[in-house]
């Protein structure tokens, strides 16, 4: 159960899609149940059933409660809660996704089935739950087991009162295509510049102004680099701020590419991946970049320090610090052998710690604990 699902695209939706596909490969019957399937935070007014990429999807009718925000945690309540309860009684396990919305666990409190809650937004919601006793009680009592994506989130969950025995640290489930290439397979490029890339949603929490400032510092010592920033604009005001800074700094090395349709080519044609996020749970793009043999300079947020082995597969820097970001980027821009060595180590780490089969087996083990 996810508050929203494809064609809406976000980290939680992508993870649920990969998980549903993985379950089908093991002939495990699963269904995605959601409220929103056209636009985030806009619930469907009617019941729908469909099949997306081989997975059954039920869109349950609901209505909004209050104004949606990152901290209003019961956004929707089913307009026919008893029908939803009856429907869910057919399941063996209820798997809730995204702690930013408690509508499903709230509506299904009386359904006596084993429950798992995957916390996709804890870096945003943790302070809210810490300050709101009623919401915290509903959240911490909503599941038998809680999946988090980092050691940091496990520690935050404990402060909310969830005991360690109920917490499972299981990384994001990776698509197999990411692990189909190793750094030795990277194409030979003829360009003279070292290419630094970032891809994701263009919004304030991604810290892109930090990356632009780091690039501005970097150009004082190096002119043979380029910075490509790919992704859709989610915050138009912030995007204008980025463009204004780029123009004021005369930062011709930086380019906004728009939506990246071919992520594989985008990453294989790069030399370095930068992740300047100010808040993050478990950025899949960092794992994807590592899987394609890129050294990563990432800010110390969420699961990033769990992904990157500092000084081995890349560098971990303080969030919001363009000087630290520029210093580590400079090391990589100026040293091709270091880039190649760290890129190979990054791919090895993906293979050994974040492989599709390993992560999916951990999820299956979590399910087996409840049956």
Secondary structure, DSSP 8 states (H G I E B T S, - for coil): -EEE-TTS-SHHHHHHHHHHHHHHHTT---EEEEEESSBTTB--SS-EEEEETTEEEEE--EEE-S---TT----EEETTHHHHHHHHTT-SEEEEE-TT--HHHHHTTT--SEEEEE-S-HHHHHHHHHH-HHHHHHHHTS-SEEEESSHHHHHHHHHTT--GGGEEE------GGGGG--GGG------SSEEEEEES-BSGGG-HHHHHHHHHHHTTT--SEEEEEES-BS-HHHHHHHHHHHHHTT-TTEEEEE--S-HHHHHHT-SEEEE--SS-S--HHHHHHHHTT-EEEEES-TTHHHH--BTTTEEEE-TT-HHHHHHHHHHHHT-HHHHHHHHHHHHHHHHHHS-HHHHHHHHHHHHHHT-
